[in-house]
Amino acid sequence: MLSMTAGLQERISTGTNTNPNLFILHQTRSTTMPPSSTAAPTRATARPQPPRDCRAPRDTANAPRTPRSVNGSRDDDDAPFVDPVTLDAKLRASPLLRPPTADHVGKAIVYLEPRPDTPLYRAVLQWFCTARAQFGPDEGQQYLPHVSATGFFDASDADLGTIAMHLATNLPAATVTSTQFSLTGLIRVDATTLLLGVDSSRATGLHDLVASLQQAAPTRCAIRPKRIDHLSLAYFKLHSPPPATADPSAVDRAALEVLGPVLKDAAVDWDLVLYRVVMSDRLPKPHVFAEVQRWQL
């Protein structure tokens, strides 16, 4: 027995067996005990468990949902926007907190955008905050203040480089200027859709640029030129509106209170902006826009 114990201790000390339970088992077997005492534990000696059908079912429906970060933002977007600065921070990410890999294909878009910190840009953000508090969320509040020059398209980092180069090369400052765009007032389309009209008919250079981008961009991008004729203030497209929608006339009056002063100002500074976009997974969480390149008009 002494030689067996010594042999086990030697194997453990030399690293051939590092399982302490095995050492205890060998010690137990080396002592003089009745055969029944060395038998393996039976199921009856294990810790008793309640029958499976007696266990309380897991209430997954009512279990609290753990906050999930999307692009670094907290999942608390059911609360009203506090102010335009907070909303702008939620919408922007520069750079993306989780940057895509070089060959990652994501969503992108080209916007005609009122220059940040200008009266129109601030007024539209203020309208989104006011509308959210008074009338509830809608899809317009998920976006930066913008006029779409293209629809959303798929693009890798290399594709975005090609697109940015084309826009930079074919956008001479004298061809497209802010003075070629003018605001035409509020447009009530239906019970849930409110637009701010934008006249871009004199900006033929911008329309030609977007048309040429459709031809020059990689095939998978599938660029879709837009009319460049409105800035969305409120609408539902991908989501269903609530059963009881706000009175359109009340929404229009509230919008005029916020936007009226800037509608009287004919001078608006505009930028052309290429964005990579991380789309929100639900309403009312805002989408997140990462600026790739910006050109002042």
Buried (B, 14 or more C-beta within 10 A) or exposed (E): EEEEEEEBEEBBEEEEBEEEEEBEEBEEEEEEEEEEEEEEEEEEEEEEEEEEEEEEEEEEEEEEEEEEEBBEBEBEBEEBBEEBEEBBEBBBBEEBBEEBEEEEBBBBBBBBBBBBEBBBBBBBBBBBBBBBEEBBBBBBBBBBBBBBBBEBBEBBBEBBEBBBEBBEEBBEEEBBBBBBBBBEEBBBEEEBBBBBBBBBEEBEBBBEBBEBBBEBBBEEBBBEBBEBBBBBBBBBEEBEBEEEBBEBEEBBEBBEEBBEEBBEEEEBBBBBBBBBBBEBEEBBBBBBBBBBBBBEB
